[in-house]
């Protein structure tokens, strides 16, 4: 008897008109619908019909000048996911929420609420946000430094777990006869947290949710990000531009988990993956070429100026990019891992600024494959077999057609190969991902 | 030709198992469903079928010991209203959000998002929260003082309006040909707010919503609350225990509006109104008696101890309440208007503590009427005619039956009398309330 293949997990990264940064210019997209919840509901239902584990929303607490050249201001994650919960039944709903510009009590409560509303399908991608541009919307001059943000993020998560555990699962009695509603004295606990960044009495003002905690997701791939993920995350979204980088990252993070006494299975690594699907290889290439034609150099300059924390508009476009004119990795305040990846890309291929813009316009540095369903499934299988991934964060280049191609052509191919479920077997996002429900105080020794 | 009667506005105050504080003990209620969104969806649909203007969620950022004796921890307003938006099409969705324990940028964005999701049905009941018990969940020892909270609330609202206006209505161009998505340079505006409490650069990261601003609601009935409402609110929820008090409050607030250059119609005053409906007067009285039997003295002591900011558990239950043992109105930090109303009630009727508990258990001091549909409609019509109300904040004693009685028996009676709509004529909550959409920067002189 052949042992069954390791099952992959698939998440839909839902983003306005798509992941190619000028996808809104593609004839198939409808940028006028990016604040229309029914547009997203249809995409979520498409993902659920294909039995994907979850969908995911990124987020930023700032509007940047990039809005001049691209769609970038959409619905807020909590409100949007709660609405999507009503149009779907099984698919997980993962939202990005910043630990830098929110109060832990409010965030703990909103996730518990979303988890109740969705019947146990909530996930939290915690981020520390980027840039002084965000700070100035929240009364600060400067964005806190990388280390301080991560320190705060860790304490934030700690507070949230305590709040989510502040009600035992059996705290509610609701005995109409006696008039006792809850065992407030024994089964609902103030947390009395007093840390460097937060002081929170608790308990939370909502009972424990179906999953106990939302699934804990992280996307930071810097040193601090990898350590925090190895210690606390249950899912990692990461950008890996080659299979080799993917294998190295996967081994690195799973290795780090040991130090925290965690087993490898408790964390699923999902690299970003942008599929451009054609019935033939030629069709796929045509689709890719059409997208490249839509790319905007102006927009690329804005995007890379942000990433490199340098105004690139005065740089020549068609000579190899001068890396010495950029800050060093230590000086960078924002996305350190992405910064490093792009510098290596330039170095390795001696890219001009224009080439770097075009190469990264498709999915901001995430792995992009154009090909037939079989070819794309081959690549995905290889990443699974060689342990570069536990599944993928699927980033369709444009919606809805680019995603429809994936669910109609690639997913069935993955299912035929026995790599992906043909039916949901559980109800909650933790069920889909094979993650345990945190026990809570109820069964812990006091 | 007779001129049509002034139309009343009706809001459903949606609250767990109902407004009688021990409604969860009533045989018809289902306290096990208070975190089940489908339970609330059915109630919202019932309200929409009856053509109510809106539904409303109260909120608190703390769990109090009252949870021992009553249902009080439910879903968070933004997540819950977004979900309810998907199960309804016309009814307004009003959520309570604190200006004391939130960041203005986040709140502005969530309301804009909810307004987009609901197609222009969002309303914001802004509160300043109550008590040190809340402060300790947010890193503070003490709740800010009344005046400081109101000062902050006013600035908070000012920031939100600026953020909601930071995109002109026609800022999005989305020209696929040229690649220009928005007129960032001319029609999207940073706000550069620098005040005593907040410093916010902006612009908001979501385009202007269908209503421009959510409908602005307030519930404070203290001096500071009335002034803020007269200056800025579009709807007031208020507790008035007699018709005479209602008339005085109505005249008082509408009078104050003049000083701010506002017309009386720009603000709708909706007193709380708890109807106990019986087909006969005797049936109504039986229903009321059944509720009183369920009241809990322990719970009443907790509730009134909070309001009076005094531990009442050592007070005798069956002698007239000693008002001199309570703090003076100036010393009270929390709900000043409610404090005063209850003191006057005690004084006027020489109430014992037990009597005060039972009398206010039905709807926490809001006007309660038990009677036939005709009698209840008579009372409502009288409040309208005598200018004590522009409509009502309907607080059913228990859900769903207590509300179903109201929509099946009282609403048709109001419609027969020409006092309430039989169909929605507009799409947005502003339409239902006859409120203008704020113009935004677009048509203002710069």
Interface residues (C-beta under 8 A of the other chain):
Chain A: X22 X24 X25 X26 X27 X31 X32 X35 X36 X37 X41 X60 X61 X62 X63 X65 X67 X68 X69 X70 X71 X72 X73 X74 X75 X76 X78 X79 X80 X82 X83 X85 X86 X87 X101 X102 X103 X105 X106 X109 X110 X112 X113 X114 X116 X117 X136 X137 X138 X139 X140 X174 X176 X179 X180 X181 X182 X183 X184 X185 X188 X198 X199 X200 X201 X202 X203 X204 X205 X206 X207 X209 X294 X296 X298 X299
Chain B: X22 X24 X25 X26 X27 X31 X32 X35 X36 X37 X41 X60 X61 X62 X63 X65 X67 X68 X69 X70 X71 X72 X73 X74 X75 X76 X78 X79 X80 X82 X83 X85 X86 X87 X101 X102 X103 X105 X106 X109 X110 X112 X113 X114 X116 X117 X136 X137 X138 X139 X140 X174 X176 X179 X180 X181 X182 X183 X184 X185 X188 X198 X199 X200 X201 X202 X203 X204 X205 X206 X207 X209 X294 X296 X298 X299
